[in-house]
Amino acid sequence: MQVDDIVKYLPTSTVGKITGFREQDGRNWARLDFTGLWYDVSLLTPCDASEYKTVSVKYREVKSVDLQSAIDSMKKEDVDIGGFSPTA
């Protein structure tokens, strides 16, 4: 096994690409990109590339809301805000 090999962790069937190796406490470990976790190399087996799904991260836009505008909007909609008063 080497970096960039696609492997499966047998106990959970987690599939990932090896991103690194380390030895600790007399055991060999491989890090998988799918979870970012270290797995005992003795429990990994090579697997078919068709089982591998590329890890992707999606970011969504966060809308900033002015507190006073939100309160004014609720007042216009006749929402009971229970005497809420914004603090500076």
mmCIF file as gemmi writes it, N, C-alpha and C atoms, coordinates in Angstrom:
data_model
loop_
_atom_site.group_PDB
_atom_site.id
_atom_site.type_symbol
_atom_site.label_atom_id
_atom_site.label_alt_id
_atom_site.label_comp_id
_atom_site.label_asym_id
_atom_site.label_entity_id
_atom_site.label_seq_id
_atom_site.pdbx_PDB_ins_code
_atom_site.Cartn_x
_atom_site.Cartn_y
_atom_site.Cartn_z
_atom_site.occupancy
_atom_site.B_iso_or_equiv
_atom_site.pdbx_formal_charge
_atom_site.auth_seq_id
_atom_site.auth_asym_id
_atom_site.pdbx_PDB_model_num
ATOM 1 N N . MET Axp A 1 ? 0.837 -1.177 0 1 0 ? 1 A 1
ATOM 2 C CA . MET Axp A 1 ? 0 0 0 1 0 ? 1 A 1
ATOM 3 C C . MET Axp A 1 ? 0.879 1.237 0 1 0 ? 1 A 1
ATOM 4 N N . GLN Axp A 2 ? 0.364 2.275 -0.683 1 0 ? 2 A 1
ATOM 5 C CA . GLN Axp A 2 ? 1.09 3.537 -0.743 1 0 ? 2 A 1
ATOM 6 C C . GLN Axp A 2 ? 0.103 4.696 -0.802 1 0 ? 2 A 1
ATOM 7 N N . VAL Axp A 3 ? 0.604 5.918 -0.644 1 0 ? 3 A 1
ATOM 8 C CA . VAL Axp A 3 ? -0.232 7.111 -0.707 1 0 ? 3 A 1
ATOM 9 C C . VAL Axp A 3 ? -0.962 7.141 -2.046 1 0 ? 3 A 1
ATOM 10 N N . ASP Axp A 4 ? -2.22 7.543 -2.022 1 0 ? 4 A 1
ATOM 11 C CA . ASP Axp A 4 ? -3.139 7.631 -3.169 1 0 ? 4 A 1
ATOM 12 C C . ASP Axp A 4 ? -3.777 6.305 -3.559 1 0 ? 4 A 1
ATOM 13 N N . ASP Axp A 5 ? -3.433 5.207 -2.878 1 0 ? 5 A 1
ATOM 14 C CA . ASP Axp A 5 ? -4.125 3.945 -3.125 1 0 ? 5 A 1
ATOM 15 C C . ASP Axp A 5 ? -5.546 4.051 -2.551 1 0 ? 5 A 1
ATOM 16 N N . ILE Axp A 6 ? -6.492 3.413 -3.221 1 0 ? 6 A 1
ATOM 17 C CA . ILE Axp A 6 ? -7.866 3.375 -2.739 1 0 ? 6 A 1
ATOM 18 C C . ILE Axp A 6 ? -8.061 2.063 -1.992 1 0 ? 6 A 1
ATOM 19 N N . VAL Axp A 7 ? -8.521 2.201 -0.738 1 0 ? 7 A 1
ATOM 20 C CA . VAL Axp A 7 ? -8.64 1.028 0.125 1 0 ? 7 A 1
ATOM 21 C C . VAL Axp A 7 ? -9.973 1.035 0.852 1 0 ? 7 A 1
ATOM 22 N N . LYS Axp A 8 ? -10.301 -0.136 1.414 1 0 ? 8 A 1
ATOM 23 C CA . LYS Axp A 8 ? -11.521 -0.288 2.203 1 0 ? 8 A 1
ATOM 24 C C . LYS Axp A 8 ? -11.129 -0.756 3.599 1 0 ? 8 A 1
ATOM 25 N N . TYR Axp A 9 ? -11.724 -0.129 4.606 1 0 ? 9 A 1
ATOM 26 C CA . TYR Axp A 9 ? -11.556 -0.543 5.992 1 0 ? 9 A 1
ATOM 27 C C . TYR Axp A 9 ? -12.579 -1.637 6.253 1 0 ? 9 A 1
ATOM 28 N N . LEU Axp A 10 ? -12.117 -2.843 6.482 1 0 ? 10 A 1
ATOM 29 C CA . LEU Axp A 10 ? -12.984 -4.017 6.532 1 0 ? 10 A 1
ATOM 30 C C . LEU Axp A 10 ? -14.112 -3.975 7.579 1 0 ? 10 A 1
ATOM 31 N N . PRO Axp A 11 ? -13.858 -3.545 8.819 1 0 ? 11 A 1
ATOM 32 C CA . PRO Axp A 11 ? -14.953 -3.585 9.806 1 0 ? 11 A 1
ATOM 33 C C . PRO Axp A 11 ? -16.175 -2.726 9.446 1 0 ? 11 A 1
ATOM 34 N N . THR Axp A 12 ? -15.969 -1.587 8.76 1 0 ? 12 A 1
ATOM 35 C CA . THR Axp A 12 ? -17.097 -0.694 8.468 1 0 ? 12 A 1
ATOM 36 C C . THR Axp A 12 ? -17.358 -0.496 6.983 1 0 ? 12 A 1
ATOM 37 N N . SER Axp A 13 ? -16.495 -1.058 6.142 1 0 ? 13 A 1
ATOM 38 C CA . SER Axp A 13 ? -16.569 -0.885 4.684 1 0 ? 13 A 1
ATOM 39 C C . SER Axp A 13 ? -16.363 0.56 4.246 1 0 ? 13 A 1
ATOM 40 N N . THR Axp A 14 ? -15.696 1.359 5.076 1 0 ? 14 A 1
ATOM 41 C CA . THR Axp A 14 ? -15.354 2.729 4.697 1 0 ? 14 A 1
ATOM 42 C C . THR Axp A 14 ? -14.313 2.686 3.591 1 0 ? 14 A 1
ATOM 43 N N . VAL Axp A 15 ? -14.562 3.435 2.516 1 0 ? 15 A 1
ATOM 44 C CA . VAL Axp A 15 ? -13.631 3.478 1.39 1 0 ? 15 A 1
ATOM 45 C C . VAL Axp A 15 ? -13.01 4.862 1.335 1 0 ? 15 A 1
ATOM 46 N N . GLY Axp A 16 ? -11.703 4.905 1.108 1 0 ? 16 A 1
ATOM 47 C CA . GLY Axp A 16 ? -11.024 6.192 1.004 1 0 ? 16 A 1
ATOM 48 C C . GLY Axp A 16 ? -9.681 6.054 0.33 1 0 ? 16 A 1
ATOM 49 N N . LYS Axp A 17 ? -9.107 7.205 0.054 1 0 ? 17 A 1
ATOM 50 C CA . LYS Axp A 17 ? -7.785 7.262 -0.558 1 0 ? 17 A 1
ATOM 51 C C . LYS Axp A 17 ? -6.771 7.53 0.553 1 0 ? 17 A 1
ATOM 52 N N . ILE Axp A 18 ? -5.685 6.784 0.551 1 0 ? 18 A 1
ATOM 53 C CA . ILE Axp A 18 ? -4.653 6.945 1.578 1 0 ? 18 A 1
ATOM 54 C C . ILE Axp A 18 ? -3.938 8.279 1.363 1 0 ? 18 A 1
ATOM 55 N N . THR Axp A 19 ? -3.875 9.077 2.437 1 0 ? 19 A 1
ATOM 56 C CA . THR Axp A 19 ? -3.198 10.375 2.356 1 0 ? 19 A 1
ATOM 57 C C . THR Axp A 19 ? -1.904 10.413 3.162 1 0 ? 19 A 1
ATOM 58 N N . GLY Axp A 20 ? -1.662 9.39 3.974 1 0 ? 20 A 1
ATOM 59 C CA . GLY Axp A 20 ? -0.433 9.375 4.75 1 0 ? 20 A 1
ATOM 60 C C . GLY Axp A 20 ? -0.311 8.116 5.584 1 0 ? 20 A 1
ATOM 61 N N . PHE Axp A 21 ? 0.91 7.9 6.08 1 0 ? 21 A 1
ATOM 62 C CA . PHE Axp A 21 ? 1.201 6.742 6.935 1 0 ? 21 A 1
ATOM 63 C C . PHE Axp A 21 ? 1.924 7.212 8.184 1 0 ? 21 A 1
ATOM 64 N N . ARG Axp A 22 ? 1.773 6.437 9.246 1 0 ? 22 A 1
ATOM 65 C CA . ARG Axp A 22 ? 2.566 6.659 10.455 1 0 ? 22 A 1
ATOM 66 C C . ARG Axp A 22 ? 2.659 5.355 11.223 1 0 ? 22 A 1
ATOM 67 N N . GLU Axp A 23 ? 3.67 5.281 12.094 1 0 ? 23 A 1
ATOM 68 C CA . GLU Axp A 23 ? 3.829 4.126 12.976 1 0 ? 23 A 1
ATOM 69 C C . GLU Axp A 23 ? 3.747 4.64 14.396 1 0 ? 23 A 1
ATOM 70 N N . GLN Axp A 24 ? 2.925 3.962 15.2 1 0 ? 24 A 1
ATOM 71 C CA . GLN Axp A 24 ? 2.787 4.367 16.589 1 0 ? 24 A 1
ATOM 72 C C . GLN Axp A 24 ? 2.488 3.132 17.427 1 0 ? 24 A 1
ATOM 73 N N . ASP Axp A 25 ? 3.162 3.02 18.533 1 0 ? 25 A 1
ATOM 74 C CA . ASP Axp A 25 ? 2.976 1.903 19.46 1 0 ? 25 A 1
ATOM 75 C C . ASP Axp A 25 ? 3.141 0.547 18.765 1 0 ? 25 A 1
ATOM 76 N N . GLY Axp A 26 ? 4.07 0.467 17.822 1 0 ? 26 A 1
ATOM 77 C CA . GLY Axp A 26 ? 4.349 -0.786 17.14 1 0 ? 26 A 1
ATOM 78 C C . GLY Axp A 26 ? 3.32 -1.173 16.086 1 0 ? 26 A 1
ATOM 79 N N . ARG Axp A 27 ? 2.386 -0.272 15.77 1 0 ? 27 A 1
ATOM 80 C CA . ARG Axp A 27 ? 1.37 -0.555 14.747 1 0 ? 27 A 1
ATOM 81 C C . ARG Axp A 27 ? 1.501 0.45 13.614 1 0 ? 27 A 1
ATOM 82 N N . ASN Axp A 28 ? 1.124 0.03 12.424 1 0 ? 28 A 1
ATOM 83 C CA . ASN Axp A 28 ? 1.164 0.904 11.256 1 0 ? 28 A 1
ATOM 84 C C . ASN Axp A 28 ? -0.24 1.425 10.973 1 0 ? 28 A 1
ATOM 85 N N . TRP Axp A 29 ? -0.324 2.706 10.68 1 0 ? 29 A 1
ATOM 86 C CA . TRP Axp A 29 ? -1.594 3.37 10.472 1 0 ? 29 A 1
ATOM 87 C C . TRP Axp A 29 ? -1.583 4.096 9.119 1 0 ? 29 A 1
ATOM 88 N N . ALA Axp A 30 ? -2.743 4.165 8.494 1 0 ? 30 A 1
ATOM 89 C CA . ALA Axp A 30 ? -2.907 4.922 7.251 1 0 ? 30 A 1
ATOM 90 C C . ALA Axp A 30 ? -4.067 5.89 7.455 1 0 ? 30 A 1
ATOM 91 N N . ARG Axp A 31 ? -3.882 7.093 6.966 1 0 ? 31 A 1
ATOM 92 C CA . ARG Axp A 31 ? -4.945 8.104 7.065 1 0 ? 31 A 1
ATOM 93 C C . ARG Axp A 31 ? -5.744 8.113 5.768 1 0 ? 31 A 1
ATOM 94 N N . LEU Axp A 32 ? -7.091 8.107 5.89 1 0 ? 32 A 1
ATOM 95 C CA . LEU Axp A 32 ? -7.949 8.123 4.709 1 0 ? 32 A 1
ATOM 96 C C . LEU Axp A 32 ? -8.58 9.504 4.536 1 0 ? 32 A 1
ATOM 97 N N . ASP Axp A 33 ? -8.655 9.93 3.273 1 0 ? 33 A 1
ATOM 98 C CA . ASP Axp A 33 ? -9.195 11.255 2.994 1 0 ? 33 A 1
ATOM 99 C C . ASP Axp A 33 ? -10.678 11.371 3.294 1 0 ? 33 A 1
ATOM 100 N N . PHE Axp A 34 ? -11.429 10.297 3.187 1 0 ? 34 A 1
ATOM 101 C CA . PHE Axp A 34 ? -12.876 10.351 3.353 1 0 ? 34 A 1
ATOM 102 C C . PHE Axp A 34 ? -13.275 10.812 4.749 1 0 ? 34 A 1
ATOM 103 N N . THR Axp A 35 ? -12.564 10.332 5.76 1 0 ? 35 A 1
ATOM 104 C CA . THR Axp A 35 ? -12.899 10.673 7.147 1 0 ? 35 A 1
ATOM 105 C C . THR Axp A 35 ? -11.834 11.516 7.828 1 0 ? 35 A 1
ATOM 106 N N . GLY Axp A 36 ? -10.612 11.482 7.306 1 0 ? 36 A 1
ATOM 107 C CA . GLY Axp A 36 ? -9.511 12.177 7.96 1 0 ? 36 A 1
ATOM 108 C C . GLY Axp A 36 ? -8.995 11.414 9.167 1 0 ? 36 A 1
ATOM 109 N N . LEU Axp A 37 ? -9.45 10.174 9.344 1 0 ? 37 A 1
ATOM 110 C CA . LEU Axp A 37 ? -9.056 9.361 10.495 1 0 ? 37 A 1
ATOM 111 C C . LEU Axp A 37 ? -7.932 8.396 10.128 1 0 ? 37 A 1
ATOM 112 N N . TRP Axp A 38 ? -7.249 7.901 11.171 1 0 ? 38 A 1
ATOM 113 C CA . TRP Axp A 38 ? -6.177 6.925 10.995 1 0 ? 38 A 1
ATOM 114 C C . TRP Axp A 38 ? -6.736 5.518 11.19 1 0 ? 38 A 1
ATOM 115 N N . TYR Axp A 39 ? -6.374 4.603 10.291 1 0 ? 39 A 1
ATOM 116 C CA . TYR Axp A 39 ? -6.864 3.222 10.324 1 0 ? 39 A 1
ATOM 117 C C . TYR Axp A 39 ? -5.691 2.257 10.401 1 0 ? 39 A 1
ATOM 118 N N . ASP Axp A 40 ? -5.869 1.178 11.164 1 0 ? 40 A 1
ATOM 119 C CA . ASP Axp A 40 ? -4.87 0.126 11.273 1 0 ? 40 A 1
ATOM 120 C C . ASP Axp A 40 ? -4.692 -0.51 9.893 1 0 ? 40 A 1
ATOM 121 N N . VAL Axp A 41 ? -3.472 -0.475 9.388 1 0 ? 41 A 1
ATOM 122 C CA . VAL Axp A 41 ? -3.188 -0.975 8.04 1 0 ? 41 A 1
ATOM 123 C C . VAL Axp A 41 ? -3.571 -2.445 7.888 1 0 ? 41 A 1
ATOM 124 N N . SER Axp A 42 ? -3.487 -3.217 8.967 1 0 ? 42 A 1
ATOM 125 C CA . SER Axp A 42 ? -3.817 -4.641 8.873 1 0 ? 42 A 1
ATOM 126 C C . SER Axp A 42 ? -5.308 -4.874 8.59 1 0 ? 42 A 1
ATOM 127 N N . LEU Axp A 43 ? -6.136 -3.853 8.776 1 0 ? 43 A 1
ATOM 128 C CA . LEU Axp A 43 ? -7.572 -3.981 8.532 1 0 ? 43 A 1
ATOM 129 C C . LEU Axp A 43 ? -8.014 -3.281 7.246 1 0 ? 43 A 1
ATOM 130 N N . LEU Axp A 44 ? -7.039 -2.862 6.439 1 0 ? 44 A 1
ATOM 131 C CA . LEU Axp A 44 ? -7.337 -2.232 5.151 1 0 ? 44 A 1
ATOM 132 C C . LEU Axp A 44 ? -7.066 -3.214 4.024 1 0 ? 44 A 1
ATOM 133 N N . THR Axp A 45 ? -7.865 -3.127 2.981 1 0 ? 45 A 1
ATOM 134 C CA . THR Axp A 45 ? -7.663 -3.969 1.815 1 0 ? 45 A 1
ATOM 135 C C . THR Axp A 45 ? -7.846 -3.117 0.56 1 0 ? 45 A 1
ATOM 136 N N . PRO Axp A 46 ? -7.042 -3.352 -0.469 1 0 ? 46 A 1
ATOM 137 C CA . PRO Axp A 46 ? -7.239 -2.603 -1.717 1 0 ? 46 A 1
ATOM 138 C C . PRO Axp A 46 ? -8.644 -2.861 -2.256 1 0 ? 46 A 1
ATOM 139 N N . CYS Axp A 47 ? -9.23 -1.867 -2.89 1 0 ? 47 A 1
ATOM 140 C CA . CYS Axp A 47 ? -10.56 -2.066 -3.464 1 0 ? 47 A 1
ATOM 141 C C . CYS Axp A 47 ? -10.653 -1.389 -4.824 1 0 ? 47 A 1
ATOM 142 N N . ASP Axp A 48 ? -11.708 -1.677 -5.515 1 0 ? 48 A 1
ATOM 143 C CA . ASP Axp A 48 ? -11.938 -1.159 -6.854 1 0 ? 48 A 1
ATOM 144 C C . ASP Axp A 48 ? -12.215 0.346 -6.802 1 0 ? 48 A 1
ATOM 145 N N . ALA Axp A 49 ? -11.667 1.071 -7.752 1 0 ? 49 A 1
ATOM 146 C CA . ALA Axp A 49 ? -11.843 2.52 -7.796 1 0 ? 49 A 1
ATOM 147 C C . ALA Axp A 49 ? -13.302 2.928 -7.947 1 0 ? 49 A 1
ATOM 148 N N . SER Axp A 50 ? -14.142 2.043 -8.459 1 0 ? 50 A 1
ATOM 149 C CA . SER Axp A 50 ? -15.563 2.369 -8.63 1 0 ? 50 A 1
ATOM 150 C C . SER Axp A 50 ? -16.28 2.524 -7.292 1 0 ? 50 A 1
ATOM 151 N N . GLU Axp A 51 ? -15.684 2.011 -6.216 1 0 ? 51 A 1
ATOM 152 C CA . GLU Axp A 51 ? -16.285 2.132 -4.887 1 0 ? 51 A 1
ATOM 153 C C . GLU Axp A 51 ? -15.941 3.46 -4.218 1 0 ? 51 A 1
ATOM 154 N N . TYR Axp A 52 ? -15.005 4.187 -4.806 1 0 ? 52 A 1
ATOM 155 C CA . TYR Axp A 52 ? -14.516 5.426 -4.214 1 0 ? 52 A 1
ATOM 156 C C . TYR Axp A 52 ? -15.304 6.623 -4.72 1 0 ? 52 A 1
ATOM 157 N N . LYS Axp A 53 ? -15.743 7.459 -3.79 1 0 ? 53 A 1
ATOM 158 C CA . LYS Axp A 53 ? -16.414 8.706 -4.15 1 0 ? 53 A 1
ATOM 159 C C . LYS Axp A 53 ? -15.557 9.853 -3.656 1 0 ? 53 A 1
ATOM 160 N N . THR Axp A 54 ? -15.27 10.775 -4.556 1 0 ? 54 A 1
ATOM 161 C CA . THR Axp A 54 ? -14.439 11.916 -4.205 1 0 ? 54 A 1
ATOM 162 C C . THR Axp A 54 ? -15.095 12.727 -3.099 1 0 ? 54 A 1
ATOM 163 N N . VAL Axp A 55 ? -14.287 13.139 -2.152 1 0 ? 55 A 1
ATOM 164 C CA . VAL Axp A 55 ? -14.78 13.957 -1.055 1 0 ? 55 A 1
ATOM 165 C C . VAL Axp A 55 ? -14.908 15.385 -1.559 1 0 ? 55 A 1
ATOM 166 N N . SER Axp A 56 ? -16.062 15.974 -1.344 1 0 ? 56 A 1
ATOM 167 C CA . SER Axp A 56 ? -16.239 17.363 -1.746 1 0 ? 56 A 1
ATOM 168 C C . SER Axp A 56 ? -16.842 18.141 -0.594 1 0 ? 56 A 1
ATOM 169 N N . VAL Axp A 57 ? -16.504 19.401 -0.553 1 0 ? 57 A 1
ATOM 170 C CA . VAL Axp A 57 ? -17.017 20.276 0.483 1 0 ? 57 A 1
ATOM 171 C C . VAL Axp A 57 ? -17.823 21.366 -0.206 1 0 ? 57 A 1
ATOM 172 N N . LYS Axp A 58 ? -19.032 21.565 0.262 1 0 ? 58 A 1
ATOM 173 C CA . LYS Axp A 58 ? -19.872 22.604 -0.304 1 0 ? 58 A 1
ATOM 174 C C . LYS Axp A 58 ? -20.051 23.697 0.742 1 0 ? 58 A 1
ATOM 175 N N . TYR Axp A 59 ? -19.85 24.912 0.3 1 0 ? 59 A 1
ATOM 176 C CA . TYR Axp A 59 ? -20.055 26.053 1.177 1 0 ? 59 A 1
ATOM 177 C C . TYR Axp A 59 ? -21.313 26.776 0.742 1 0 ? 59 A 1
ATOM 178 N N . ARG Axp A 60 ? -22.048 27.273 1.671 1 0 ? 60 A 1
ATOM 179 C CA . ARG Axp A 60 ? -23.212 28.051 1.304 1 0 ? 60 A 1
ATOM 180 C C . ARG Axp A 60 ? -23.034 29.464 1.843 1 0 ? 60 A 1
ATOM 181 N N . GLU Axp A 61 ? -23.655 30.376 1.146 1 0 ? 61 A 1
ATOM 182 C CA . GLU Axp A 61 ? -23.54 31.774 1.51 1 0 ? 61 A 1
ATOM 183 C C . GLU Axp A 61 ? -24.325 32.04 2.784 1 0 ? 61 A 1
ATOM 184 N N . VAL Axp A 62 ? -23.725 32.796 3.674 1 0 ? 62 A 1
ATOM 185 C CA . VAL Axp A 62 ? -24.381 33.161 4.911 1 0 ? 62 A 1
ATOM 186 C C . VAL Axp A 62 ? -24.885 34.59 4.765 1 0 ? 62 A 1
ATOM 187 N N . LYS Axp A 63 ? -26.165 34.765 4.989 1 0 ? 63 A 1
ATOM 188 C CA . LYS Axp A 63 ? -26.768 36.074 4.845 1 0 ? 63 A 1
ATOM 189 C C . LYS Axp A 63 ? -26.659 36.82 6.168 1 0 ? 63 A 1
ATOM 190 N N . SER Axp A 64 ? -26.115 38.004 6.109 1 0 ? 64 A 1
ATOM 191 C CA . SER Axp A 64 ? -25.985 38.839 7.292 1 0 ? 64 A 1
ATOM 192 C C . SER Axp A 64 ? -27.284 39.629 7.474 1 0 ? 64 A 1
ATOM 193 N N . VAL Axp A 65 ? -27.795 39.647 8.695 1 0 ? 65 A 1
ATOM 194 C CA . VAL Axp A 65 ? -29.045 40.34 8.975 1 0 ? 65 A 1
ATOM 195 C C . VAL Axp A 65 ? -28.803 41.384 10.056 1 0 ? 65 A 1
ATOM 196 N N . ASP Axp A 66 ? -29.239 42.6 9.788 1 0 ? 66 A 1
ATOM 197 C CA . ASP Axp A 66 ? -29.168 43.677 10.771 1 0 ? 66 A 1
ATOM 198 C C . ASP Axp A 66 ? -30.261 43.434 11.808 1 0 ? 66 A 1
ATOM 199 N N . LEU Axp A 67 ? -29.899 43.428 13.072 1 0 ? 67 A 1
ATOM 200 C CA . LEU Axp A 67 ? -30.843 43.107 14.139 1 0 ? 67 A 1
ATOM 201 C C . LEU Axp A 67 ? -32.03 44.064 14.147 1 0 ? 67 A 1
ATOM 202 N N . GLN Axp A 68 ? -31.768 45.343 14.039 1 0 ? 68 A 1
ATOM 203 C CA . GLN Axp A 68 ? -32.868 46.316 14.08 1 0 ? 68 A 1
ATOM 204 C C . GLN Axp A 68 ? -33.806 46.129 12.889 1 0 ? 68 A 1
ATOM 205 N N . SER Axp A 69 ? -33.266 45.839 11.705 1 0 ? 69 A 1
ATOM 206 C CA . SER Axp A 69 ? -34.099 45.602 10.522 1 0 ? 69 A 1
ATOM 207 C C . SER Axp A 69 ? -34.981 44.376 10.726 1 0 ? 69 A 1
ATOM 208 N N . ALA Axp A 70 ? -34.445 43.342 11.355 1 0 ? 70 A 1
ATOM 209 C CA . ALA Axp A 70 ? -35.22 42.126 11.615 1 0 ? 70 A 1
ATOM 210 C C . ALA Axp A 70 ? -36.368 42.428 12.575 1 0 ? 70 A 1
ATOM 211 N N . ILE Axp A 71 ? -36.11 43.224 13.594 1 0 ? 71 A 1
ATOM 212 C CA . ILE Axp A 71 ? -37.152 43.582 14.56 1 0 ? 71 A 1
ATOM 213 C C . ILE Axp A 71 ? -38.224 44.425 13.886 1 0 ? 71 A 1
ATOM 214 N N . ASP Axp A 72 ? -37.803 45.41 13.089 1 0 ? 72 A 1
ATOM 215 C CA . ASP Axp A 72 ? -38.768 46.249 12.372 1 0 ? 72 A 1
ATOM 216 C C . ASP Axp A 72 ? -39.627 45.415 11.437 1 0 ? 72 A 1
ATOM 217 N N . SER Axp A 73 ? -39.021 44.432 10.787 1 0 ? 73 A 1
ATOM 218 C CA . SER Axp A 73 ? -39.753 43.563 9.873 1 0 ? 73 A 1
ATOM 219 C C . SER Axp A 73 ? -40.797 42.745 10.624 1 0 ? 73 A 1
ATOM 220 N N . MET Axp A 74 ? -40.449 42.247 11.811 1 0 ? 74 A 1
ATOM 221 C CA . MET Axp A 74 ? -41.398 41.48 12.61 1 0 ? 74 A 1
ATOM 222 C C . MET Axp A 74 ? -42.548 42.364 13.078 1 0 ? 74 A 1
ATOM 223 N N . LYS Axp A 75 ? -42.253 43.6 13.421 1 0 ? 75 A 1
ATOM 224 C CA . LYS Axp A 75 ? -43.307 44.522 13.851 1 0 ? 75 A 1
ATOM 225 C C . LYS Axp A 75 ? -44.289 44.775 12.718 1 0 ? 75 A 1
ATOM 226 N N . LYS Axp A 76 ? -43.771 44.901 11.497 1 0 ? 76 A 1
ATOM 227 C CA . LYS Axp A 76 ? -44.626 45.138 10.332 1 0 ? 76 A 1
ATOM 228 C C . LYS Axp A 76 ? -45.535 43.94 10.088 1 0 ? 76 A 1
ATOM 229 N N . GLU Axp A 77 ? -45.041 42.752 10.408 1 0 ? 77 A 1
ATOM 230 C CA . GLU Axp A 77 ? -45.814 41.529 10.208 1 0 ? 77 A 1
ATOM 231 C C . GLU Axp A 77 ? -46.691 41.223 11.415 1 0 ? 77 A 1
ATOM 232 N N . ASP Axp A 78 ? -46.708 42.13 12.39 1 0 ? 78 A 1
ATOM 233 C CA . ASP Axp A 78 ? -47.506 41.984 13.591 1 0 ? 78 A 1
ATOM 234 C C . ASP Axp A 78 ? -47.137 40.72 14.378 1 0 ? 78 A 1
ATOM 235 N N . VAL Axp A 79 ? -45.829 40.488 14.51 1 0 ? 79 A 1
ATOM 236 C CA . VAL Axp A 79 ? -45.34 39.351 15.274 1 0 ? 79 A 1
ATOM 237 C C . VAL Axp A 79 ? -45.059 39.83 16.697 1 0 ? 79 A 1
ATOM 238 N N . ASP Axp A 80 ? -45.567 39.106 17.682 1 0 ? 80 A 1
ATOM 239 C CA . ASP Axp A 80 ? -45.33 39.459 19.072 1 0 ? 80 A 1
ATOM 240 C C . ASP Axp A 80 ? -43.898 39.096 19.442 1 0 ? 80 A 1
ATOM 241 N N . ILE Axp A 81 ? -43.096 40.113 19.725 1 0 ? 81 A 1
ATOM 242 C CA . ILE Axp A 81 ? -41.706 39.849 20.096 1 0 ? 81 A 1
ATOM 243 C C . ILE Axp A 81 ? -41.491 39.984 21.59 1 0 ? 81 A 1
ATOM 244 N N . GLY Axp A 82 ? -42.567 40.033 22.331 1 0 ? 82 A 1
ATOM 245 C CA . GLY Axp A 82 ? -42.524 39.967 23.792 1 0 ? 82 A 1
ATOM 246 C C . GLY Axp A 82 ? -41.691 41.015 24.464 1 0 ? 82 A 1
ATOM 247 N N . GLY Axp A 83 ? -41.752 42.236 24.001 1 0 ? 83 A 1
ATOM 248 C CA . GLY Axp A 83 ? -41.004 43.316 24.641 1 0 ? 83 A 1
ATOM 249 C C . GLY Axp A 83 ? -39.512 43.224 24.446 1 0 ? 83 A 1
ATOM 250 N N . PHE Axp A 84 ? -39.067 42.477 23.451 1 0 ? 84 A 1
ATOM 251 C CA . PHE Axp A 84 ? -37.636 42.338 23.186 1 0 ? 84 A 1
ATOM 252 C C . PHE Axp A 84 ? -37.054 43.684 22.825 1 0 ? 84 A 1
ATOM 253 N N . SER Axp A 85 ? -35.915 43.985 23.398 1 0 ? 85 A 1
ATOM 254 C CA . SER Axp A 85 ? -35.245 45.25 23.133 1 0 ? 85 A 1
ATOM 255 C C . SER Axp A 85 ? -33.791 44.958 22.749 1 0 ? 85 A 1
ATOM 256 N N . PRO Axp A 86 ? -33.361 45.384 21.548 1 0 ? 86 A 1
ATOM 257 C CA . PRO Axp A 86 ? -31.961 45.104 21.151 1 0 ? 86 A 1
ATOM 258 C C . PRO Axp A 86 ? -30.995 45.902 22.001 1 0 ? 86 A 1
ATOM 259 N N . THR Axp A 87 ? -29.835 45.294 22.251 1 0 ? 87 A 1
ATOM 260 C CA . THR Axp A 87 ? -28.79 45.999 23 1 0 ? 87 A 1
ATOM 261 C C . THR Axp A 87 ? -27.721 46.417 22.026 1 0 ? 87 A 1
ATOM 262 N N . ALA Axp A 88 ? -27.064 47.482 22.321 1 0 ? 88 A 1
ATOM 263 C CA . ALA Axp A 88 ? -26.032 48.026 21.431 1 0 ? 88 A 1
ATOM 264 C C . ALA Axp A 88 ? -24.76 47.264 21.527 1 0 ? 88 A 1
